[in-house]
Amino acid sequence: MTLDLLVPLLFIFILAIFLGVEVISKVPSILHTPLMSGSNAISGITVVGALVAAGDGHNMLSTILGTAAVAFAMINVVGGYLVTNRMLEMFKKKEDEKK
């Protein structure tokens, strides 16, 4: 990859990091569960793309990076569902309180 292509991509990546931190820090806690569900759907799409990259078989590097992308995306999906489930459990009434 040439330096002419790397610098704009690096700039966009760093800009996305700062923008993501700003947006997430401004979200009220009541909206975290619906946003987590949306991000789980996006991560599911990422898993499909990573599977395509891992199974492409052009070279060893793309297979290794695709496999790592599948692993990280699945960690994100499973963690997101666990967090969403835990947050939804907080809104349910406990059995002891009903009696």
Backbone as a printed PyTorch tensor [residue, N CA C, xyz], in Angstrom:
tensor([[[  0.8550,  -1.1650,   0.0000],
         [  0.0000,   0.0000,   0.0000],
         [  0.9070,   1.2370,   0.0000]],

        [[  0.6160,   2.1450,  -0.8680],
         [  1.4580,   3.3250,  -0.9750],
         [  1.0970,   4.3430,   0.0850]],

        [[  2.0120,   5.2470,   0.3160],
         [  1.8060,   6.2900,   1.3270],
         [  0.7050,   7.2560,   0.9100]],

        [[  0.5480,   7.4630,  -0.4130],
         [ -0.5060,   8.3530,  -0.8900],
         [ -1.8910,   7.8280,  -0.5530]],

        [[ -2.0310,   6.5270,  -0.4960],
         [ -3.3160,   5.9260,  -0.1400],
         [ -3.4590,   5.7490,   1.3680]],

        [[ -2.3740,   5.5260,   2.0550],
         [ -2.4090,   5.2470,   3.4890],
         [ -2.7720,   6.4780,   4.3170]],

        [[ -2.2730,   7.6420,   3.9500],
         [ -2.5110,   8.8540,   4.7470],
         [ -3.9910,   9.2320,   4.7810]],

        [[ -4.7050,   9.2860,   3.6470],
         [ -6.1410,   9.6060,   3.7550],
         [ -6.9380,   8.5560,   4.5240]],

        [[ -6.5850,   7.2700,   4.3470],
         [ -7.2990,   6.2320,   5.0770],
         [ -7.0550,   6.3280,   6.5780]],

        [[ -5.8320,   6.6330,   6.9620],
         [ -5.5040,   6.8120,   8.3730],
         [ -6.2260,   8.0260,   8.9490]],

        [[ -6.3120,   9.1060,   8.1740],
         [ -7.0250,  10.3070,   8.6100],
         [ -8.5010,  10.0020,   8.8280]],

        [[ -9.1250,   9.2710,   7.9060],
         [-10.5370,   8.9200,   8.0430],
         [-10.7550,   8.0200,   9.2500]],

        [[ -9.8420,   7.0800,   9.4820],
         [ -9.9430,   6.1860,  10.6280],
         [ -9.8730,   6.9610,  11.9400]],

        [[ -8.9290,   7.8750,  12.0600],
         [ -8.7870,   8.6640,  13.2890],
         [ -9.9850,   9.5880,  13.4780]],

        [[-10.4620,  10.1860,  12.3940],
         [-11.6420,  11.0380,  12.4710],
         [-12.8620,  10.2410,  12.9130]],

        [[-13.0040,   9.0030,  12.4280],
         [-14.1280,   8.1540,  12.8310],
         [-14.0480,   7.7970,  14.3070]],

        [[-12.8490,   7.6010,  14.8220],
         [-12.6890,   7.3060,  16.2510],
         [-13.1730,   8.4810,  17.0940]],

        [[-12.7130,   9.6870,  16.7600],
         [-13.1220,  10.8650,  17.5260],
         [-14.6230,  11.1200,  17.4110]],

        [[-15.1710,  10.9740,  16.2230],
         [-16.6030,  11.1740,  16.0370],
         [-17.4050,  10.1330,  16.8040]],

        [[-16.9670,   8.8770,  16.7800],
         [-17.6640,   7.8270,  17.5100],
         [-17.6770,   8.0610,  19.0090]],

        [[-16.5530,   8.5000,  19.5490],
         [-16.4820,   8.7850,  20.9830],
         [-17.4110,   9.9380,  21.3410]],

        [[-17.4530,  10.9680,  20.5180],
         [-18.3290,  12.1090,  20.7900],
         [-19.7970,  11.7140,  20.7360]],

        [[-20.1710,  10.9350,  19.7450],
         [-21.5720,  10.5390,  19.5970],
         [-21.9950,   9.6270,  20.7450]],

        [[-21.1880,   8.6380,  21.0790],
         [-21.5470,   7.6870,  22.1300],
         [-21.6030,   8.3630,  23.4940]],

        [[-20.7270,   9.3060,  23.7370],
         [-20.7220,   9.9650,  25.0510],
         [-21.9490,  10.8490,  25.2590]],

        [[-22.6180,  11.2330,  24.1950],
         [-23.7910,  12.0990,  24.3050],
         [-25.1110,  11.3230,  24.3860]],

        [[-25.0760,   9.9920,  24.2810],
         [-26.2950,   9.1800,  24.2810],
         [-26.7740,   8.9870,  25.7140]],

        [[-28.0470,   9.3090,  25.9940],
         [-28.5650,   9.0540,  27.3400],
         [-28.6850,   7.5560,  27.6090]],

        [[-28.6180,   7.1820,  28.8670],
         [-28.5980,   5.7610,  29.2210],
         [-29.8810,   5.0390,  28.8460]],

        [[-31.0020,   5.7320,  28.7310],
         [-32.2640,   5.0830,  28.3870],
         [-32.2510,   4.5660,  26.9440]],

        [[-31.3910,   5.1270,  26.1010],
         [-31.3310,   4.7140,  24.6980],
         [-30.2860,   3.6470,  24.4160]],

        [[-29.5260,   3.2330,  25.4130],
         [-28.4560,   2.2800,  25.1590],
         [-28.9680,   0.9270,  24.6730]],

        [[-30.0840,   0.4280,  25.2070],
         [-30.6010,  -0.8800,  24.7980],
         [-31.0430,  -0.8820,  23.3410]],

        [[-31.8460,   0.0960,  22.8730],
         [-32.2020,   0.0700,  21.4440],
         [-30.9930,   0.2840,  20.5290]],

        [[-30.0600,   1.1050,  20.9430],
         [-28.8700,   1.3190,  20.1210],
         [-27.9950,   0.0720,  20.0830]],

        [[-27.9460,  -0.6650,  21.1910],
         [-27.1700,  -1.8990,  21.2190],
         [-27.7810,  -2.9200,  20.2700]],

        [[-29.0980,  -2.9690,  20.1890],
         [-29.7470,  -3.8880,  19.2580],
         [-29.4140,  -3.5200,  17.8190]],

        [[-29.3980,  -2.2380,  17.5210],
         [-29.0300,  -1.7960,  16.1790],
         [-27.5830,  -2.0990,  15.8460]],

        [[-26.7150,  -1.8990,  16.8100],
         [-25.3020,  -2.1870,  16.5490],
         [-25.0570,  -3.6930,  16.4290]],

        [[-25.8720,  -4.5080,  17.0790],
         [-25.7570,  -5.9610,  16.9050],
         [-26.1360,  -6.3620,  15.4820]],

        [[-27.1250,  -5.6950,  14.9130],
         [-27.5040,  -5.9950,  13.5300],
         [-26.3710,  -5.6120,  12.5790]],

        [[-25.7370,  -4.4870,  12.8160],
         [-24.6140,  -4.0540,  11.9840],
         [-23.4410,  -5.0180,  12.1470]],

        [[-23.2070,  -5.4820,  13.3660],
         [-22.1290,  -6.4410,  13.5850],
         [-22.4140,  -7.7730,  12.9060]],

        [[-23.6800,  -8.1240,  12.8050],
         [-24.0400,  -9.3220,  12.0590],
         [-23.6770,  -9.2020,  10.5900]],

        [[-23.8690,  -8.0350,  10.0230],
         [-23.4650,  -7.7930,   8.6420],
         [-21.9460,  -7.8540,   8.5310]],

        [[-21.2500,  -7.3550,   9.5420],
         [-19.7920,  -7.4170,   9.5570],
         [-19.3140,  -8.8630,   9.5770]],

        [[-20.0170,  -9.7250,  10.2980],
         [-19.6450, -11.1410,  10.3380],
         [-19.7500, -11.7530,   8.9460]],

        [[-20.8010, -11.4150,   8.2230],
         [-20.9640, -11.9550,   6.8730],
         [-19.8220, -11.4830,   5.9700]],

        [[-19.4910, -10.1910,   6.0310],
         [-18.3780,  -9.6810,   5.2310],
         [-17.0510, -10.3060,   5.6140]],

        [[-16.8510, -10.5320,   6.9020],
         [-15.6070, -11.1460,   7.3650],
         [-15.5130, -12.6000,   6.9160]],

        [[-16.6430, -13.2970,   6.9000],
         [-16.6470, -14.6790,   6.3990],
         [-16.2780, -14.7370,   4.9210]],

        [[-16.7750, -13.7670,   4.1630],
         [-16.4240, -13.7060,   2.7490],
         [-14.9290, -13.4440,   2.5900]],

        [[-14.4010, -12.5250,   3.4030],
         [-12.9670, -12.2160,   3.3220],
         [-12.1160, -13.4040,   3.7580]],

        [[-12.5600, -14.1150,   4.7750],
         [-11.7830, -15.2530,   5.2700],
         [-11.8070, -16.4170,   4.2870]],

        [[-12.9280, -16.6100,   3.6090],
         [-13.0500, -17.7410,   2.7130],
         [-12.6680, -17.4510,   1.2770]],

        [[-12.2010, -16.2300,   1.0150],
         [-11.8650, -15.8490,  -0.3560],
         [-10.6980, -16.6650,  -0.8930]],

        [[ -9.6970, -16.8840,  -0.0780],
         [ -8.6020, -17.7640,  -0.4320],
         [ -7.5990, -17.2170,  -1.4260]],

        [[ -7.5600, -15.8990,  -1.6180],
         [ -6.5690, -15.3380,  -2.5360],
         [ -5.1570, -15.4570,  -1.9860]],

        [[ -4.9990, -15.0900,  -0.7440],
         [ -3.6750, -15.2400,  -0.1230],
         [ -3.8500, -15.4880,   1.3730]],

        [[ -2.7680, -15.8490,   2.0220],
         [ -2.8100, -16.2210,   3.4400],
         [ -3.1500, -15.0240,   4.3240]],

        [[ -2.6710, -13.8330,   3.9680],
         [ -2.9320, -12.6450,   4.7850],
         [ -4.4260, -12.3340,   4.8400]],

        [[ -5.1210, -12.4040,   3.7020],
         [ -6.5590, -12.1210,   3.7190],
         [ -7.3220, -13.1690,   4.5150]],

        [[ -6.8620, -14.3990,   4.4870],
         [ -7.5070, -15.4550,   5.2750],
         [ -7.3050, -15.2160,   6.7690]],

        [[ -6.1020, -14.8340,   7.1620],
         [ -5.8150, -14.5740,   8.5750],
         [ -6.5860, -13.3530,   9.0650]],

        [[ -6.5640, -12.2680,   8.2880],
         [ -7.2940, -11.0560,   8.6920],
         [ -8.8060, -11.2920,   8.7000]],

        [[ -9.3060, -12.0710,   7.7390],
         [-10.7280, -12.3930,   7.7210],
         [-11.1410, -13.2220,   8.9140]],

        [[-10.2960, -14.1730,   9.2860],
         [-10.5840, -15.0000,  10.4640],
         [-10.5710, -14.1560,  11.7380]],

        [[ -9.6080, -13.2490,  11.8470],
         [ -9.5690, -12.3510,  13.0080],
         [-10.8040, -11.4480,  13.0260]],

        [[-11.2340, -10.9850,  11.8470],
         [-12.4290, -10.1350,  11.7780],
         [-13.6700, -10.9090,  12.1990]],

        [[-13.7670, -12.1780,  11.8040],
         [-14.8980, -13.0090,  12.2350],
         [-14.8960, -13.1510,  13.7540]],

        [[-13.7340, -13.4200,  14.3210],
         [-13.6440, -13.6070,  15.7740],
         [-14.0350, -12.3310,  16.5200]],

        [[-13.4840, -11.1920,  16.1020],
         [-13.7950,  -9.9380,  16.7960],
         [-15.2540,  -9.5270,  16.6060]],

        [[-15.8040,  -9.7320,  15.4230],
         [-17.2060,  -9.3830,  15.1950],
         [-18.1280, -10.2740,  16.0160]],

        [[-17.7850, -11.5540,  16.1460],
         [-18.6210, -12.4450,  16.9540],
         [-18.5330, -12.0970,  18.4370]],

        [[-17.3530, -11.6990,  18.8890],
         [-17.2280, -11.2380,  20.2810],
         [-18.1250, -10.0230,  20.4980]],

        [[-18.1470,  -9.1290,  19.5230],
         [-18.9770,  -7.9270,  19.6190],
         [-20.4610,  -8.2860,  19.6290]],

        [[-20.8720,  -9.2080,  18.7760],
         [-22.2860,  -9.6010,  18.7150],
         [-22.7130, -10.2870,  20.0130]],

        [[-21.9420, -11.2560,  20.4610],
         [-22.3050, -11.9880,  21.6820],
         [-22.2870, -11.0550,  22.8940]],

        [[-21.2680, -10.2320,  23.0010],
         [-21.2130,  -9.2700,  24.1090],
         [-22.3590,  -8.2870,  24.0710]],

        [[-22.7110,  -7.8500,  22.8830],
         [-23.8400,  -6.9170,  22.7490],
         [-25.1490,  -7.5350,  23.1810]],

        [[-25.3730,  -8.7870,  22.7950],
         [-26.5990,  -9.4550,  23.2240],
         [-26.6050,  -9.7120,  24.7260]],

        [[-25.4670, -10.0290,  25.3010],
         [-25.4080, -10.2330,  26.7530],
         [-25.7040,  -8.9410,  27.5050]],

        [[-25.1400,  -7.8400,  27.0290],
         [-25.3980,  -6.5450,  27.6660],
         [-26.8580,  -6.1490,  27.5050]],

        [[-27.4110,  -6.3530,  26.3120],
         [-28.8160,  -6.0310,  26.0800],
         [-29.7210,  -6.8650,  26.9730]],

        [[-29.4320,  -8.1460,  27.0810],
         [-30.2320,  -9.0230,  27.9310],
         [-30.1440,  -8.5940,  29.3920]],

        [[-28.9510,  -8.2320,  29.8270],
         [-28.7920,  -7.7980,  31.2200],
         [-29.5410,  -6.5020,  31.4790]],

        [[-29.5090,  -5.5870,  30.5260],
         [-30.2310,  -4.3250,  30.7150],
         [-31.7390,  -4.5460,  30.7140]],

        [[-32.2290,  -5.4630,  29.8700],
         [-33.6660,  -5.7460,  29.8480],
         [-34.1100,  -6.4450,  31.1300]],

        [[-33.2410,  -7.2550,  31.7230],
         [-33.5610,  -7.9030,  32.9980],
         [-33.7410,  -6.8800,  34.1120]],

        [[-33.0910,  -5.7490,  34.0010],
         [-33.2120,  -4.7150,  35.0350],
         [-34.6220,  -4.1220,  35.0730]],

        [[-35.3410,  -4.1900,  33.9410],
         [-36.6770,  -3.6050,  33.8880],
         [-37.7700,  -4.5830,  34.2800]],

        [[-37.4540,  -5.8610,  34.4470],
         [-38.4420,  -6.8520,  34.8360],
         [-38.6450,  -6.8230,  36.3430]],

        [[-39.8810,  -7.1140,  36.7550],
         [-40.1680,  -7.1870,  38.1820],
         [-39.7020,  -8.5270,  38.7060]],

        [[-39.1610,  -8.5080,  39.8930],
         [-38.7030,  -9.7370,  40.5280],
         [-39.8940, -10.4810,  41.1330]],

        [[-39.7710, -11.7920,  41.2080],
         [-40.8450, -12.6280,  41.7560],
         [-41.0960, -12.3360,  43.2310]],

        [[-40.0520, -11.9860,  43.9800],
         [-40.2080, -11.7330,  45.4190],
         [-41.0150, -10.4750,  45.6750]],

        [[-40.9500,  -9.5160,  44.7800],
         [-41.6790,  -8.2670,  44.9810],
         [-43.1630,  -8.4500,  44.7470]],

        [[-43.5680,  -9.4510,  43.9440],
         [-44.9870,  -9.6690,  43.6450],
         [-45.7340, -10.2560,  44.8380]],

        [[-45.0570, -11.0340,  45.7040],
         [-45.7110, -11.7330,  46.8070],
         [-45.9430, -10.8650,  47.9950]]])
